[in-house]
Amino acid sequence: MEPWIRTLLSFLIISGGTYVWANSGEVKDAIVNNVTKDCCDPEKYKQLQDQLDILETAVRNIVSAIASQKKGPFAPINAILERDPALNAVLSPQDNVGAKISKESTVLLGEAKQSELEGNATIQLKRALKCSLAHLLDVNVSETTTSPSGKMKAVLNKNNSLEIEWVPPSLDCLKISSGIWVRVFESGNEQPNASTTEAYITIPQKCLKRRANTTYSFILHAPLSGFNGEKRCHFQLKNDLIPCQSYNVEVVPNYQSLKGKLLSTNIFVPPRGDSSSSTESLIGVTSHPDSLIFTWRDNTGCASQLTGLSLKIYPDGDEVAKLPIEIPRSCFEDVANETNSFSVHLSSNHSCPVKWEPLDACRRYKLEIQSLYWDAQTKASFWRGASTMWETFTTEQSYRTLVTSTTCKKDQFYCDGNCYENSWICDGTADCASGIDELHCDTECHDGFQCGPQCVPHEQVCNGEYDCLDGSDEMNSACEQMIEHSSMCYQIRNGSGHLSSQVTLPNDAVSSRIRFNRETHWSKWVFLISVQSNHQIWLSFNKFLTPEHHTLKVYDGLYSNSPLIMSHSGATRPPSVRSSSNHLYLEIPSFYHQSYGVEVFYTSMASTVEPFIPGCGGYVYRDGVIPYPNFLLLDAEITECVWYVEAGQSNRATALKQNFFLSNGTKLTSNKTDNQMDLHSTMIVSNGWDSSGKVLYDSRIASALQPRTVTYSISHKTTVRFVRSESQTNKDQENWNLSLNVSTMHIPEYAVVDMNGLSGTIKSPYFPVLPYEGNSDYRWNIHADSNSTIRLQFAFFDTQEGSDYIYVYDGPSVNSSLILEKTGTVSAPFTIHSSTNQILVRFVSDDDFTLHSGFLALYSAV
């Protein structure tokens, strides 16, 4: 073997690093792995730099030796070397970097005038070699280079093109880079076949788009993206990227055909469709303090690669998740008869291997779920689906019962549906099927709770179960704490609604012991009312009757630790109350006995900055009392109080009746009423809850006209506003009291009648045999043909003055023009005429008993 051949083989064996010789567009790799792990030791670092210089000298000598063989078998090799400027420059000897080539050089290819160019080419080759080895040997290209590692990222655009951003390892290496090689292949296929679409694609330097700083980018277009052969920098993927699949993207810098450090990242091809829409659809959530069940549908099209679920639970009002956990796929259950639908059940005793902490009872939470997907080949999670948010309210379903008073007499006890004498308790004979009348019998109660002849252990007092036959172990002030244990919780989201405390006994084993006395037991319901933002909640209480210590509580906020704004029990109806936000938390005692109960109506109104003052404004549903706000006389800062009144149904109306009483209980006359109203404040009644509603009553005007004690609404919503009078005086403020009785009027089924024909009669109910009934709203619609008007003649008119009225509207509704308003006893007959072919006759009466006969009227078309 020739000496130069042995030298060449030795060079190939000892040379360190990875390099690529490029010829005719083909890439050939030669890898020699002799880099030690401690390459970055200062001493080793110096040795590697020396080796690099020796290797470069060896390359130059070897190539020069080959190039000197002009004839024989080496002539073709010599011709190849002459065609490559970089290798050509190697043949020029130099003592140090940047030295010029002398005329006495051993071997020269080409003319002497190319010596400077060849010298520069040698420098470029040396730089290229250093840049290609830098990531292996940690050789800095220059003193200004601090990080030769480089970086890249890949983004899949909506048109399925792949945009890659590449930051070169160093500024010096960037100068001698001729471009990059890039390849894209499925994750898990680490050695793609060079003949497939995963082979390297050559991207010239001129096709890299410069961005900020030293960032460059280029795009690999989808296969069918309208490629034009004239676009020299248009590069295409030969196959579409598969949805729900992960791909590796590799970028390799090209340094004069030497391979630099490989940079890589991975991308996930999302499912087809709108990426902005949620990829999960939460179907439902059921939450209790000790369990959480939620069901969702995976809409991504990648359900087969679903590996888990990320769950974050936020207690309402907290920005930090209570329990961020990842639930493995093994915990999912398929939903029957549903495609790609799953459910998860978390509880303290569930088999799902996740850490579960109980939730607070009767509290609202926000859930955030996010699906996790993995690569089918690598089994590694690589993509998260879109987040889905959901709100839930934990319900407490454990049935705790408390005892109220019995339905039997004071000296009796209730058992098996009957009342028995107390003397039967502890008489030695079990009279109750359960034997409770012979339990805890101890005449000397030294260590327990004495209840008649029974002595109940202290640990059984206030435990929510009936132990004493007289119920006293659960019916005392010490048992107030038991109210904190709810039997049921609900969240209400409607803008208005009705809450009732009446319950039925559950049919389960837990309650079996109390069935013999079910009328005497009660529990507590919790309601969280949440309405739309920028609104407040008004409460109105209709039925209200609770025993002592069975308290309704209202909290101004989301939880039971929010400010308490009402605590009420007994037989009196509590006043209306308003929230300061769009949430109210209510604890309502609930009963099985029909005599007890609480009925609550609520509505939401646009928020106001005015502070809530109890008694100054409120909400009345169907029936109630609006008191005169006396503090308008005492507090100069309060200028008005507003009440919102609502009838029972949208087709009903409300009667607002003024009641004035002296301090001795004497009712004032109607004339005195209006004068008193004018002295202290102005009362304005308007239609609807909008400030622009039609005014139905204004005390400033009424005081100068016919006295009126009752105002009738024309729709199911009415506003009553008390406004401080400019001429206000404190005269006689301690001697009288004003209130408005609010009642929804009864509308009989036959009250609204359509009459077609040339003539007819209408009359008040029971006329002329009996007086008309009170608290009613009768209406008659009279229609004539389109070319006629209507004449209405009253033959008789007798109503209670100032309270019961007849209205006639020139049209089909109460919103038409009013052409008649009459009350009292009126001389008849008298006639009115319409200007249209329709009129509405309305007869309204308050709740006072009356002996008046009503009216009789005849209509005819003219």
C-alpha positions in Angstrom: 0.0 0.0 0.0 1.3 3.4 -1.0 2.3 5.7 1.9 -0.2 8.4 0.9 -3.0 5.9 1.0 -2.1 4.8 4.5 -1.9 8.5 5.5 -5.4 9.0 4.1 -6.9 6.0 5.9 -5.3 7.1 9.1 -6.9 10.6 8.6 -10.3 9.1 8.1 -9.9 6.9 11.2 -8.6 9.5 13.7 -10.6 12.5 12.5 -13.2 13.5 15.1 -16.7 14.9 14.4 -19.4 14.5 11.8 -18.9 15.9 8.3 -20.6 15.6 4.9 -19.0 15.7 1.5 -21.5 16.9 -1.1 -21.1 15.7 -4.7 -23.7 16.0 -7.4 -26.5 16.9 -4.9 -26.1 13.6 -2.9 -25.4 13.7 0.8 -23.0 11.2 2.3 -22.4 10.9 6.0 -19.3 9.7 7.7 -19.4 9.5 11.5 -16.5 8.8 13.8 -17.3 8.6 17.4 -14.2 9.2 19.4 -15.3 12.3 21.3 -14.9 11.7 25.0 -17.4 12.8 27.6 -14.9 15.2 29.2 -14.3 17.1 25.9 -15.1 20.4 27.6 -12.2 20.1 30.1 -9.9 23.0 29.6 -6.9 20.8 28.9 -8.9 18.5 26.6 -10.4 21.6 24.9 -6.8 22.8 24.0 -5.9 19.4 22.7 -9.0 19.2 20.5 -8.1 22.6 19.0 -4.6 21.4 18.2 -6.0 18.3 16.7 -8.2 20.3 14.4 -5.2 22.3 13.0 -3.3 19.0 12.5 -6.3 17.5 10.7 -6.6 20.5 8.4 -2.9 20.3 7.5 -3.2 16.6 6.9 -6.2 17.1 4.6 -4.2 19.7 2.6 -1.2 17.4 2.3 -3.3 14.4 1.3 -5.3 16.3 -1.3 -2.1 17.9 -2.6 -0.5 14.5 -3.0 -3.5 13.2 -4.9 -3.6 16.3 -7.1 0.1 15.8 -8.1 -0.9 12.6 -9.9 -1.7 14.1 -13.3 -1.7 10.7 -15.0 -2.6 7.2 -14.3 -5.5 6.0 -12.2 -5.6 9.2 -10.1 -6.2 11.6 -13.0 -10.1 11.4 -12.7 -9.8 12.2 -9.0 -7.5 15.1 -9.8 -10.2 16.4 -12.2 -12.8 16.2 -9.5 -10.7 18.2 -7.1 -10.1 20.9 -9.6 -13.8 21.4 -10.1 -14.5 22.1 -6.4 -13.2 25.5 -5.3 -13.2 24.6 -1.7 -11.0 21.6 -2.1 -9.0 23.4 -4.7 -8.1 25.9 -2.0 -6.9 23.2 0.4 -4.0 22.6 -2.0 -2.6 26.0 -1.2 -0.2 25.8 1.8 -0.2 28.5 4.5 1.5 29.0 7.7 -1.4 30.6 9.5 -5.0 31.7 9.0 -5.3 34.5 6.4 -1.7 34.2 5.0 -1.4 34.8 1.3 -0.3 32.0 -1.1 3.3 32.5 -2.3 4.5 31.7 -5.8 6.8 29.0 -4.3 3.8 26.9 -3.2 4.2 23.2 -3.7 1.1 22.6 -5.8 -1.1 25.2 -7.6 -4.3 24.5 -9.5 -5.4 27.2 -11.9 -3.7 30.5 -12.5 -1.7 32.4 -9.9 -4.2 35.3 -10.1 -6.6 32.9 -8.3 -4.3 32.5 -5.3 -6.1 35.1 -3.1 -9.5 33.6 -3.9 -8.2 30.1 -3.1 -6.7 31.3 0.2 -10.1 32.7 1.2 -11.7 29.4 0.2 -9.4 27.6 2.5 -10.3 29.9 5.3 -14.0 29.3 4.5 -13.4 25.5 4.6 -11.7 25.8 7.9 -14.6 27.8 9.3 -17.1 25.3 7.8 -15.3 22.5 9.5 -15.2 24.3 12.8 -19.0 25.1 12.6 -19.8 21.5 11.7 -17.8 20.2 14.7 -18.7 23.0 17.1 -21.7 21.1 18.7 -19.4 18.0 19.2 -16.2 19.6 20.4 -17.6 22.8 21.9 -15.2 24.8 19.8 -16.1 28.5 19.7 -15.9 29.9 16.2 -15.0 33.3 17.5 -14.6 35.1 20.8 -18.0 36.8 20.3 -19.9 33.5 19.9 -21.5 32.6 23.2 -24.0 29.9 22.2 -23.4 27.7 19.2 -26.5 25.6 19.8 -29.0 27.5 17.7 -32.8 27.0 18.0 -35.9 26.4 15.8 -39.7 26.1 16.0 -42.3 24.8 13.6 -45.9 26.0 13.3 -48.7 24.4 11.2 -50.8 27.0 9.5 -54.5 26.7 8.7 -53.7 25.9 5.0 -51.7 22.9 6.2 -48.4 24.6 5.3 -45.5 24.2 7.7 -43.7 27.4 8.7 -40.3 26.9 10.3 -38.3 29.5 12.1 -34.6 28.9 12.4 -31.9 30.7 14.4 -28.4 29.9 13.2 -25.9 28.7 15.9 -23.7 31.8 15.6 -23.2 34.9 13.5 -19.8 33.7 12.2 -21.3 30.4 11.1 -24.2 32.2 9.4 -21.6 33.9 7.1 -20.4 30.6 5.6 -23.8 28.7 5.7 -25.1 27.8 2.3 -28.6 26.9 3.6 -30.2 24.1 5.5 -31.5 20.6 5.1 -34.9 19.8 6.5 -37.0 16.7 6.9 -40.4 16.0 8.4 -41.4 12.4 9.4 -43.9 10.7 11.7 -42.9 10.5 15.4 -41.5 7.1 16.2 -40.0 6.7 12.7 -36.5 7.9 13.6 -34.7 6.6 10.5 -36.9 7.5 7.5 -36.1 6.0 4.1 -34.3 8.6 2.0 -36.5 7.7 -1.0 -39.7 8.7 0.9 -41.3 12.0 1.7 -39.3 12.1 4.9 -36.0 12.6 3.1 -34.1 15.8 3.5 -35.2 18.8 1.5 -32.5 21.3 0.6 -33.3 24.9 1.3 -30.7 27.3 -0.1 -29.6 30.3 1.9 -31.2 32.7 -0.5 -34.6 31.1 0.2 -34.5 31.8 3.9 -36.6 34.8 4.8 -34.9 37.2 7.2 -36.8 38.2 10.3 -36.0 40.1 13.4 -32.4 39.8 14.7 -30.9 36.6 13.2 -34.1 34.6 12.8 -34.9 33.1 9.4 -38.0 31.3 8.2 -39.2 29.3 5.3 -42.4 27.5 4.4 -43.1 23.9 3.3 -46.3 24.0 1.4 -49.0 21.3 1.3 -48.8 19.0 -1.7 -51.8 20.6 -3.5 -51.1 24.2 -2.9 -50.9 25.4 -6.5 -47.2 25.0 -7.1 -45.8 27.2 -9.9 -42.6 25.9 -11.3 -41.3 29.4 -11.8 -41.2 29.9 -8.0 -37.6 29.0 -7.2 -38.2 29.1 -3.5 -41.4 27.1 -3.4 -40.9 23.9 -1.4 -43.6 21.3 -0.9 -44.4 18.3 1.3 -45.2 15.4 -1.0 -47.9 14.0 1.2 -50.5 15.7 3.5 -49.8 15.6 7.2 -52.3 13.2 8.9 -54.7 14.8 11.4 -54.3 13.7 15.0 -50.7 12.6 14.3 -47.4 13.8 15.7 -44.4 14.7 13.5 -40.8 15.3 14.0 -39.2 18.3 12.2 -35.4 18.3 11.8 -33.3 21.2 10.5 -29.6 20.7 9.8 -27.3 23.6 8.9 -25.3 23.3 5.7 -21.7 24.6 6.0 -20.1 24.2 2.6 -21.6 20.7 2.4 -20.5 19.9 6.0 -23.3 18.9 8.3 -23.9 21.1 11.4 -25.8 20.4 14.6 -29.2 18.8 14.1 -32.0 20.9 15.5 -35.4 19.2 16.0 -38.9 19.9 17.3 -42.2 18.1 17.1 -45.7 19.3 16.0 -49.1 17.8 16.3 -51.5 18.0 13.4 -54.9 19.0 14.9 -58.2 17.6 13.7 -59.9 19.1 10.7 -62.3 21.9 11.3 -62.3 25.3 13.1 -59.5 25.3 15.6 -61.1 28.2 17.4 -64.1 26.2 18.6 -64.0 24.1 21.7 -62.9 20.5 21.1 -64.7 19.1 24.1 -68.4 19.5 24.9 -69.3 19.0 28.5 -72.6 17.3 28.7 -73.3 17.5 32.5 -71.9 17.7 35.9 -73.2 16.3 39.2 -71.3 17.4 42.3 -71.6 16.4 45.9 -69.2 17.1 48.8 -67.8 13.5 48.6 -68.1 12.8 44.8 -67.9 14.4 41.4 -69.4 13.0 38.2 -69.0 14.7 34.8 -69.7 13.5 31.3 -68.3 15.0 28.1 -68.1 14.3 24.4 -64.8 14.5 22.5 -65.4 16.3 19.3 -61.9 16.4 18.0 -61.9 13.3 15.9 -58.8 12.2 17.9 -60.7 10.3 20.6 -58.9 7.1 19.8 -55.6 8.8 21.0 -57.2 10.2 24.1 -54.8 9.4 27.0 -56.2 11.3 29.9 -57.9 14.4 31.2 -56.6 17.4 33.0 -59.0 18.7 35.6 -58.8 21.9 37.5 -61.3 22.9 40.2 -61.7 26.5 41.2 -63.8 27.4 44.3 -65.9 30.4 43.3 -64.0 33.6 44.0 -60.5 31.9 43.9 -58.2 32.2 41.0 -56.0 29.3 42.1 -57.3 25.8 41.4 -58.2 23.7 44.4 -57.2 20.4 43.0 -55.4 20.3 39.7 -55.2 16.6 38.8 -54.6 14.5 35.7 -57.1 11.6 35.3 -55.7 8.6 33.3 -57.7 7.0 30.5 -58.3 3.9 32.6 -60.7 6.0 34.7 -63.0 6.8 31.8 -66.2 5.0 31.2 -67.9 4.9 27.8 -71.4 6.4 27.7 -73.9 3.9 26.4 -75.3 4.5 23.0 -73.0 7.6 22.5 -70.0 7.9 20.2 -66.8 9.3 21.7 -68.6 10.2 24.9 -67.0 9.5 28.3 -67.8 9.9 32.0 -65.6 10.1 35.1 -66.7 9.4 38.6 -64.4 10.7 41.3 -65.0 9.9 45.0 -63.1 9.1 48.1 -63.7 5.4 47.7 -63.5 5.2 43.9 -61.1 2.9 42.2 -59.7 5.7 40.0 -56.0 6.2 41.1 -56.1 10.0 41.6 -55.9 12.0 44.8 -59.4 13.3 45.5 -60.2 15.9 48.2 -63.9 16.4 49.2 -65.6 19.6 48.1 -67.4 22.0 50.3 -71.1 21.4 50.6 -73.4 24.0 49.1 -70.7 25.9 47.3 -70.2 26.8 43.7 -67.2 25.7 41.7 -65.8 26.2 38.3 -64.4 23.2 36.5 -61.9 23.3 33.7 -61.3 20.1 31.7 -58.7 19.6 29.0 -58.2 16.4 27.0 -54.7 14.9 26.7 -53.7 13.0 23.6 -50.7 10.8 22.9 -48.7 9.4 20.0 -49.8 5.9 19.2 -46.1 4.9 18.5 -44.2 6.6 21.2 -46.9 6.4 23.8 -46.0 9.9 25.0 -48.5 12.7 25.6 -47.8 15.5 23.2 -51.0 17.5 22.7 -53.7 19.1 24.8 -57.2 19.9 23.6 -59.0 23.1 24.0 -60.2 23.9 27.6 -63.9 23.7 28.5 -65.3 25.6 31.5 -68.3 24.6 33.5 -69.9 25.8 36.7 -71.4 23.5 39.3 -73.0 23.8 42.8 -72.3 21.0 45.2 -75.5 19.4 46.6 -75.7 17.7 50.0 -77.9 14.7 49.7 -77.4 13.2 53.1 -80.8 13.4 54.7 -80.6 15.1 58.1 -83.8 15.7 60.0 -84.8 18.0 62.9 -87.8 17.9 65.0 -90.5 20.6 65.5 -93.6 20.6 67.7 -96.0 17.7 67.4 -99.6 17.7 66.2 -100.9 16.2 69.4 -101.9 18.0 72.6 -99.4 19.1 75.2 -100.0 16.1 77.4 -100.0 13.6 74.5 -97.4 12.0 72.3 -97.6 10.9 68.7 -97.1 7.3 67.7 -98.2 5.0 64.8 -100.6 7.6 63.4 -102.3 8.3 66.8 -102.0 10.5 69.8 -101.6 8.7 73.2 -101.5 9.9 76.8 -98.0 10.7 78.2 -98.7 8.3 81.1 -98.2 5.5 78.6 -94.5 6.4 78.3 -92.3 4.1 80.3 -95.2 2.1 81.8 -93.6 -1.2 81.0 -95.7 -1.9 77.9 -94.5 -1.1 74.4 -97.4 0.8 72.8 -95.5 2.0 69.7 -94.5 -0.5 67.1 -91.0 0.8 67.2 -90.9 0.5 71.0 -89.7 4.0 71.4 -92.1 4.7 74.2 -90.1 2.3 76.4 -86.6 3.5 75.5 -84.4 5.6 77.7 -86.6 5.1 80.8 -84.9 6.4 83.8 -86.7 8.4 86.5 -83.4 9.6 88.0 -81.6 11.3 85.1 -78.1 12.1 86.5 -76.1 11.9 83.3 -78.4 12.7 80.4 -81.2 14.9 79.1 -84.5 14.7 81.0 -87.6 14.7 78.9 -90.6 13.6 81.0 -90.1 10.0 82.2 -87.3 9.5 79.7 -83.6 10.2 80.0 -81.8 10.6 76.8 -77.9 10.4 76.7 -76.3 13.8 76.0 -74.7 12.5 72.8 -78.2 11.9 71.4 -79.4 15.4 72.0 -79.4 17.7 68.9 -78.2 14.8 66.7 -81.0 15.3 64.2 -82.9 12.2 65.3 -86.1 11.9 67.4 -85.3 10.3 70.7 -87.7 12.0 73.2 -91.4 11.5 72.5 -92.1 15.1 73.3 -89.4 16.2 70.8 -87.6 18.3 73.3 -84.2 16.7 72.6 -84.2 18.4 69.2 -86.5 21.4 70.0 -84.4 23.8 72.1 -82.1 26.7 71.5 -79.1 24.4 71.9 -80.1 22.7 68.7 -79.7 25.8 66.7 -76.3 24.5 65.5 -78.1 21.6 63.8 -79.6 24.0 61.3 -76.1 24.2 59.8 -76.6 20.7 58.4 -78.4 21.0 55.1 -80.5 18.3 53.6 -80.5 19.7 50.1 -78.8 22.4 48.1 -79.7 24.0 44.8 -78.3 26.7 42.6 -81.0 28.8 40.8 -80.0 30.7 37.6 -83.3 32.1 36.3 -83.7 35.9 36.4 -86.9 35.5 38.5 -88.6 32.6 40.2 -90.4 31.0 43.1 -88.9 29.1 46.1 -91.0 27.0 48.4 -89.9 25.2 51.6 -92.6 22.5 51.4 -91.1 19.1 51.0 -92.1 15.5 50.9 -90.6 12.7 52.9 -87.9 10.7 51.0 -88.6 7.0 50.5 -85.3 5.6 51.8 -84.0 3.7 54.8 -82.4 6.8 56.4 -85.8 8.3 57.1 -87.6 5.1 58.1 -87.2 5.8 61.8 -89.1 9.2 61.6 -92.0 8.1 59.5 -94.3 7.5 62.5 -94.2 11.3 63.2 -93.4 12.8 59.8 -95.5 15.9 60.3 -93.3 17.0 63.2 -90.0 16.9 61.3 -88.2 19.5 59.3 -84.9 20.0 57.5 -83.2 22.8 55.7 -82.8 23.7 52.1 -80.1 25.9 50.7 -80.5 28.0 47.6 -77.8 30.0 45.8 -79.5 32.4 43.4 -77.2 33.6 40.7 -78.5 36.0 38.0 -76.8 37.8 35.2 -73.9 40.2 36.0 -74.6 43.8 36.6 -77.9 42.9 38.2 -79.2 42.7 41.8 -81.8 40.4 43.4 -85.0 41.4 45.2 -86.7 39.0 47.5 -90.4 39.1 48.4 -91.9 36.8 51.1 -95.5 35.7 50.9 -96.3 32.7 53.1 -94.1 32.7 56.2 -94.7 30.6 59.3 -91.9 28.8 61.2 -91.6 27.6 64.8 -89.2 29.4 67.1 -85.5 28.7 66.4 -86.3 27.6 62.8 -84.8 30.6 61.1 -84.7 31.8 57.5 -81.3 33.3 56.8 -80.3 35.4 53.8 -76.6 36.1 53.0 -75.5 38.8 50.6 -73.1 36.8 48.5 -72.1 33.3 47.4 -71.6 31.5 50.6 -72.8 31.1 54.2 -69.9 33.3 55.3 -71.1 36.2 53.2 -72.7 39.1 55.1 -75.9 38.1 56.9 -78.6 40.6 55.8 -81.7 38.8 57.2 -82.5 36.3 60.0 -86.2 35.8 60.6 -88.6 33.3 62.2 -92.1 33.2 63.5 -95.4 34.2 62.0 -94.7 37.7 60.7 -93.9 38.2 57.1 -90.3 39.6 56.8 -89.7 42.8 54.7 -88.3 42.8 51.2 -84.6 42.6 50.9 -82.1 43.3 48.1 -78.6 41.9 47.3 -75.6 44.1 46.6 -74.4 41.8 43.8 -75.9 39.2 41.5 -75.8 36.5 44.1 -77.8 35.6 47.2 -77.4 32.6 49.5 -80.5 31.5 51.3 -81.0 28.9 54.1 -84.8 28.1 54.3 -86.3 25.8 56.9 -88.5 23.2 55.1 -91.3 21.3 56.6 -93.6 18.3 55.9 -96.5 19.7 57.9 -98.7 21.9 55.7 -99.2 24.5 58.4 -95.6 25.6 58.3 -93.6 26.8 55.4 -91.9 29.6 53.7 -92.7 31.0 50.2 -90.2 33.2 48.5 -90.4 35.1 45.2 -87.5 36.8 43.7 -86.6 39.0 40.7 -83.5 40.6 39.2 -83.1 44.3 38.4 -80.3 46.3 36.8 -77.7 47.2 39.4 -77.9 50.6 41.1 -75.3 52.4 43.1 -77.9 53.5 45.6 -77.4 51.8 49.0 -80.2 49.5 50.2 -82.1 50.8 53.2 -84.5 48.3 54.7 -88.1 49.6 54.3 -87.0 52.1 51.7 -88.0 50.3 48.6 -88.5 46.6 47.8 -90.2 44.0 45.8 -93.8 42.8 46.2 -95.1 39.7 44.4 -98.8 39.2 44.1 -99.8 40.3 47.6 -98.2 42.4 50.3 -97.9 45.7 52.1 -95.9 48.8 51.2 -95.2 50.9 54.3 -94.8 54.6 54.1 -91.1 55.4 54.5 -91.1 57.6 57.6 -87.4 58.1 57.5 -88.0 60.4 54.5 -89.0 62.8 57.2 -85.9 62.2 59.4 -83.0 61.5 57.0 -82.2 64.4 54.7 -79.9 62.2 52.6 -82.7 59.9 51.5 -84.6 61.5 48.6 -86.8 58.7 47.3 -87.8 55.0 47.9 -88.9 52.8 45.0 -91.0 49.6 45.1 -91.5 47.1 42.3 -94.8 45.3 42.3 -95.6 42.3 40.2 -99.0 40.5 39.8 -99.2 36.7 39.9 -99.4 36.3 36.1 -98.7 38.4 33.0 -102.4 38.7 32.2 -103.3 40.0 35.7 -103.3 43.4 37.3 -102.7 44.8 40.8 -104.8 46.9 43.2 -102.8 49.4 45.3 -105.0 50.6 48.2 -104.0 53.4 50.5 -104.7 53.0 54.2 -104.3 55.9 56.7 -104.6 55.4 60.4 -104.1 57.7 63.3 -102.0 56.6 66.2 -105.2 55.6 68.1 -106.2 53.3 65.2 -108.8 55.6 63.6 -108.9 55.4 59.8 -108.5 58.8 58.1 -111.0 60.0 55.4 -110.0 60.0 51.8 -109.8 63.9 51.8 -107.5 63.8 54.7 -105.4 61.1 53.0 -104.4 63.2 50.0 -103.7 66.3 52.1 -101.4 64.3 54.4 -99.6 62.8 51.3 -99.0 66.2 49.9 -97.5 67.5 53.1 -94.8 64.8 53.5 -94.0 63.2 50.2 -95.1 62.6 46.7 -96.3 59.1 45.7 -96.1 58.3 42.0 -97.5 55.0 40.6 -96.4 54.2 37.0 -96.9 51.3 34.7 -94.1 48.8 34.3 -90.6 48.9 35.8 -89.2 51.3 33.4 -88.7 54.9 34.5 -90.6 56.1 31.3 -93.8 54.1 32.1 -97.2 55.7 32.0 -98.1 57.5 35.2 -101.2 56.0 36.7 -101.3 58.1 39.9 -99.6 61.2 41.2 -100.5 62.4 44.7 -99.8 66.1 43.8 -102.5 66.0 41.1 -104.9 63.7 42.9 -105.1 66.0 45.9 -106.7 68.7 43.7 -109.0 66.3 41.9 -111.5 63.6 42.9 -110.1 61.7 46.0 -108.8 58.2 45.2 -107.8 55.5 47.6 -107.2 52.7 45.1 -104.9 52.7 42.1 -105.3 49.9 39.5 -102.4 48.8 37.3 -102.9 48.3 33.6 -100.2 45.5 33.4 -98.7 42.9 35.6 -95.7 45.2 36.6 -96.0 48.5 38.5 -93.6 50.9 40.1 -94.4 52.8 43.2 -92.1 55.7 44.0 -92.1 57.9 47.1 -90.2 61.2 46.5 -89.3 63.7 49.2 -91.6 66.7 48.9 -90.0 70.2 48.5 -92.6 71.6 50.9 -92.1 68.9 53.5 -93.0 69.6 57.1 -92.7 67.4 60.2 -96.2 68.5 61.3 -98.2 65.6 62.9 -95.6 63.0 61.7 -96.1 61.1 64.9 -99.9 61.0 64.7 -100.5 59.0 61.6 -99.4 56.0 59.6 -99.7 55.2 55.9 -99.4 51.9 54.0 -100.4 50.5 50.6 -102.1 47.2 50.5 -101.0 45.3 47.4 -103.3 42.6 46.0 -103.6 40.8 42.7 -107.1 41.0 41.3 -109.2 38.0 40.5 -110.0 37.6 36.8 -112.8 35.2 36.2 -112.8 33.1 33.1 -115.8 34.9 31.7 -114.4 38.4 32.4 -113.0 38.8 28.9 -115.7 38.6 26.3 -115.7 39.3 22.6 -119.1 40.6 21.4 -119.9 40.9 17.7 -123.2 42.2 16.4 -125.3 45.3 16.0 -126.3 45.7 19.7 -126.2 44.1 23.1 -125.9 44.6 26.8 -123.1 44.3 29.4 -123.5 44.4 33.2 -121.6 43.8 36.4 -121.8 40.3 37.8 -125.0 39.4 39.7 -126.7 42.6 38.6 -129.4 43.5 39.7 -130.0 40.6 42.2 -126.8 40.8 44.3 -124.0 43.2 44.9 -120.8 42.6 42.7 -117.9 40.7 44.2 -114.7 42.5 45.3 -111.1 42.3 44.2 -112.0 41.5 40.6 -111.1 42.8 37.2 -113.8 42.3 34.5 -113.2 43.3 30.9 -115.4 43.3 27.8 -114.1 43.8 24.3 -116.8 45.2 21.9 -116.2 45.0 18.1 -118.2 46.5 15.3 -117.6 46.2 11.6 -114.7 48.3 10.1 -117.1 51.0 8.8 -118.8 51.6 12.1 -118.2 53.2 15.5 -119.7 52.2 18.9 -122.2 54.0 21.1 -122.3 52.9 24.8 -125.2 54.0 26.9 -125.1 53.4 30.7 -128.6 52.8 32.0 -127.5 52.3 35.6 -124.3 53.1 37.5 -123.7 52.5 41.2 -120.2 51.6 42.6 -118.2 52.3 45.8 -116.8 55.8 45.4 -113.1 56.2 45.2 -112.5 52.5 45.2 -114.4 50.7 42.4 -114.1 52.1 38.9 -115.4 51.7 35.4 -112.9 52.6 32.6 -113.8 52.7 28.9 -110.9 52.7 26.3 -111.2 53.9 22.7 -109.6 50.7 21.4 -109.0 47.0 22.1 -106.7 47.3 25.1 -105.9 49.3 28.3 -103.1 51.1 26.3 -105.7 52.7 24.1 -107.0 56.3 24.8 -109.1 56.5 27.9 -112.6 58.1 27.2 -114.3 57.3 30.5 -113.3 57.0 34.2 -116.2 56.8 36.6 -116.7 55.8 40.3 -119.5 56.2 42.9 -123.2 56.7 42.2 -123.8 58.5 38.8 -127.1 59.8 37.4 -128.1 57.7 34.4 -128.6 57.3 31.6 -125.6 58.8 29.9 -123.9 58.0 26.6 -120.3 57.9 25.2 -119.1 57.3 21.6 -116.0 55.7 20.3 -113.9 57.0 17.4 -113.0 53.5 16.3 -114.8 50.2 15.7 -113.5 48.8 19.0 -113.8 49.7 22.7 -112.7 48.0 26.0 -114.9 48.3 29.1 -113.1 47.5 32.3 -114.8 47.2 35.7 -112.5 46.9 38.8 -113.2 46.5 42.5 -111.1 46.4 45.6 -111.3 43.9 48.4 -113.8 45.8 50.5 -117.2 44.3 51.1 -119.9 46.4 49.3 -123.7 46.6 48.9 -123.5 48.5 45.6 -125.2 46.9 42.6 -122.8 47.8 39.8 -123.8 48.9 36.3 -125.9 48.1 33.2 -124.9 49.4 29.8 -126.2 49.0 26.2 -124.0 49.1 23.1 -124.8 49.5 19.5 -123.0 50.1 16.2 -123.4 53.5 14.5 
